[in-house]
Amino acid sequence: MKTHKNIDNIPHCFIIAEAGVNHNGSIKTAKEMIDVAVEAGVDAVKFQTFKTELLVSKYAQKAKYQKETTNKGETQFEMIKKLELNKEFHKELIKYCNNKKIIFLSSPFDMESINLLIVLGLQIFKIPSGEITNLPYLRKIGSLNKKVIISTGMANMSEIKNALNILIKAGTKKENITILHCNTEYPTPMEDVNLRAMLTIKEIFKVNIGYSDHTLGIEIPITAVALGASVIEKHFTLDKNMEGPDHKASLEPSELEAMVKAIRNVEKALGTGIKKPSNSEIKNMDIVRKSIVALGNIRKGEVFTENNLIAKRTGSHGISPMKWDKVIGKKAKRRFREDEVIEI
């Protein structure tokens, strides 16, 4: 099952709307989220693929933010078991995404889930932050020689280097790997974003970079694009007040749409890097730029001097003041009235 496009033929920043587990186990909610992602104009919508028994111990406790947003009496195992998607659920969502012309992505959290996504035909594999130190997992994905996007929450530069080397050694080309700077706290405090680390990753490893965002609001992913992010990932939900671990730190539909619109505007504004008059401002040149004009009436044969010339806006094209020295000392070939554009 292949989608209609991939990360290669996206000419702009690749925006991933992270549905994650915000579907709450409902196919209806998941499809509604896909509709929201399509309406917002993102490139891909991403879910999470896991086998609960292979991911977490039955005795594992929940993260602090999860305890604050879900039933405190349940274990992490009990919480995520309710959010697990089976093969048929995946197939239905992939088909729905294909019909809606949006890329379906999912992060696998265990080896069995990687195999499921292979069978389902995914061409892009998104590695979540928690797996960056999982050698057999990284080696398995690296051996697929697919496009790889890897988040680096909680990681240091040495761990990123090791993960990158494992992926490449296993068979994935470096140019097919995008590394996302990330912080895994939900929501991420602004003082912990450290967005410049994304640039450090690019400088040190010479790879494609991006940013997976868990802050509240939309200004940080927009800033990341301005700094050069080629991939942006952001959680979204139908309603922040829904029950579940990630809803409160996610964007609602109108916010997701606003983020995409702002990112696309930033991309337009970044331009080519070539400094030249834009198409829209060329018409202003004659109006705003000055030409050399007569300071007062000038007789025919009179010599042009600093005392009888001035640079003013004329509303029409004349001799640029940059040619002032070439005009000074020449004789007027005709009579010029005050404010008349000089000709030589």
N, C-alpha and C positions, 0 to 999 in steps of 0.2 A: 504494500500500500504506500504509494508515494504521493507527496503533496505536489502542487502545481509549480512551486518555485523553491529555491533554497537560498542560503546565505550568500552564495556566489553572485547571484544576479539581483541583489538588493543594492542599488546605487547609493543608498544613504545609510545612516546609522540603523542597525538592526535592533528593533525594539521588541522585547519579549514581555508580554503581559503574563505575569506569574499567577495562575489560578491556584497552583499548589494544592492544598487540601481544603480550600475555601468552598468547594462544592458540597461539603458535608456529607459525602456519600450518595448524593442524589444526581442521577443522570439528567433530570430536568434542570436542576440548578447549574450543572456543568454546561449544558447547552446554552442556557441563558447567559452564562459568563462568556462563552465563545461569541455569542451575538454582540455582547458589549465590547469585546476586544475588536471585533470586525468594525463596529461602528466607530470606535475610537481611532482606527487606522493603524494599529500595530502590525508588525510583520508576523509574529508568532504568538500562540497562546501555549503556556506550559503547565503541565500537571506533574504529579509525583507518582512514580511507580515503585512499589515496595511490597514485599511479603513480610508481614509483621513479625512472624516467628523467626525470620532470618535477619531482622533489623535490630530488634531490641529485646532485652531480657524481660521476663514477666515481672521482675522486681525493680526495674529501672524507674527512678523517679522522674517527674517532669521538670523542665526548665522553669525558672522563676516566672517568666512571662506567661508560660503555659498554665501555671497554677493560678495566675491572676485572671486568666480568660476562660478557663474551663472548670469542670467539676474537680474540686480539690481532693475528693475522696477516691478518684480513680488513678490507676497507674498510667505511665506513659504507654505501656502496651495496650491497655484498655482504650485509651484515647485514640491511638492511631489505627487500631484494628477496625474501628467504625468508619475510617476514612480510606481504607484499602480499596483499590480498583482491580477487578478481575479482568481476564483477557477479553471477554465479550464487551465489557464496559469500554475498554481501550479501543476496540475495533469500531464500536459505534461512534465514539468521539472522533476518531480519525476520519471516518466516513463523513461525519458532519462537518469537520474542518475542511475537508477536500471540497465539499459542496459549497462552502462559504468562502473558498479560495483564501484560506489562511493556513499557515504552517502549524501543524501539531507537533509539540515537543513534550518530552517528559524526562525528568531526572530519575534514573534508576538508583536505588539505594542498596542493592544486593546483587549477587551474581545471577540469580534466577531471573531477576527483573531485567538485567542487561540482555539475557537470552530472549526474553519476551519481546523487548523492543527491537532486537535484531530480526526476529520472525515477523514483526509487524512492519518492517521496512524503513525504520527511521534512518535518516541520512545525517542527522546532527545529534550528537550525544552531549548532554549538559551534565557535568559532574558537579554535585553539590559540595559545599565547603567541607562537610564532615568526612568526605572520602579522600581528601587530598593526601592523607597519610596511610591509605589502604593499598599496599603494593599489589596484591593479586587483582584487585578491582581495577586499578590504573593500567596494569599490564593487559588485562582483558580488553578494555576499551581501546587502548593503544593499538592492539593487534587488528582492530577492525578497519583501520585506515579510513576513518570517516572524519567529518568536521567535528572538532571538539571545542566545547566552551567549558572552562573550568573556573569555579569560584574559589576564592582564596581567604574566606573568613577564618580568623583565628590563626592563620599561617604566618610564618616568618619567611624571609627571603631564601633561606637554606631549604625549607620545606617546599617552597615553590620550585626551586631549582631541581630538587630531587624528583618531584612529580613530573615536571616538564621533560626531564631526561628519560624517565621511565616510559612516558607516552611515545617519545621519539624513538627510543631504542626498540620498543615493541612494534613499531611500524607506521606510526602516524607522522606525516610531514609537519615540520615546524610551522610552515605557512598556513596549515590547516587548523592551528590551535589559537584560540583567543583566551587570554587570561583576564578574568574579571576581578578587580579590586572589590573587596566586600567586608562588611562588618556584620556579624551574626546576631547582634543584640536587637531585639524587637521591642520598641523601636530603637534605632541607633541614636544616641545623643550626638548633637552636632559637633561637640568637641572631640568625639571619637571617630569621626568620619575619615579624617586624614586623606583627603582626596589627592594630595600630591603624591601619595604612595603609588597611585596608578601610573603616574609619569615615571617614577623610579623603576617600576616593573618593566615599562617599555624600554627605558634607557639601558637597563642591565641585561634583559633577556632578548631584546630585539624581536618582540612578538606583537601581534595584534592585541590591543587592550580594550577593556570595557569596564563597566561598573554595575554591580548588583546592589540595589539600594533597599535599605530597610529603615530609612528615616521617615519621619512624618512629613507630608507635603511633597512638593515636586521640584523645588529649586536645586537640590543637589544633583539629581540626574541630568537636569538641564545644564548645570555648570560642568558636569563630567563630559557632556558632548562638546561644549565649548573648548574643553581641554584636550579633546581628541579621542574620546571613547567611540569605538566602532560598534559596540553592543551595549544596550541598556536593558536591565531586567528590573521589573518592579511588580510587587504584589498588588493584586486588586481584588475587590469583593463586590458583591451586589449591594451589601449593606454592612457597615461597620458594626452594627449592633447584633448581627447574627451570632449564634453560639459557635464557638470554635477557637482554636489557638491563635490564628493569624489574622482574623478579621480586623481587629482594632488598629493594627499597624499597616493596613492595606488601603489603597485608594478606592474611592467609590467611582462609579461610571463617569460622572461629570469631571472628576479630578483626573482620571486616566486620560480622557479626551483632551483636557487642558494641557496635560504634560506632553502628549504627542504633538499637539499643535505648536506648543512652545519649542519643542526640540526641532521640529521641521523649520520653524522660523529662524532658530539659531543657525541651523545648517545653511539656510539661504544666506543669512547675514555673514557667515564665515567666508563665503566666496572662494575665489581662486587664489588669492594671495598676491595677484598682480595689481599693482596700484596704477590705475588709469581712470579717466572720467567714465562714469557709468552711463548707460543709455538714458537713464531717467534724468540725469543732471546736465547733459550736454547743452540742452536748450537754455540753461541758466548762465552759460559762460558769457555771452554777449551782454547780458543784463547786469551781472555781478562784477565781472572783470573790467578794469579801466583801460582807456585808450588815451593817447596823447591828443590834447585839444588846445585851442588858442585861449590864453589867459585873458586876452582882450583883443581888440581889432588889430590885425597884422596886415601891413601893406605888402603888395607884390614886390619882391626883391629884398624884403627885410630879412635879416639873418635871424634864425631861430636861436633863442638863448634861454637860460634858466629863468629869465625875467618875463618872457612872453609866452611860455608854455606851461601846462599843468596836466596832471593825470586825473581824469574824472570818469565816472560811469557814464556811458553814452547811449546805451541801449542798442548799439549796433557795433559791428566789427570795424576797428580802426587799427592804428599802429600801437602795438603793445609797449607799455612803459619800459619793458626789458630792453627795448631798442632805443632808449632815451639818448644814449651817447652817440648813436649813429645819426640822430635827427639834429642834435645840437651842432650849430655851425653851418648848417645848410641854409640856402636862401629859399624863401617862399616863392613858388612858381606862380602863385596867384594870390588874390586878396582872401584873407580868412576872417570871418566874424567871430566875436567872442563865443566860446564853447563849441565852435565848429571843429569837427575831427580833422586833424592835420594829415595832409598827403605830401609825399616827397617824390 
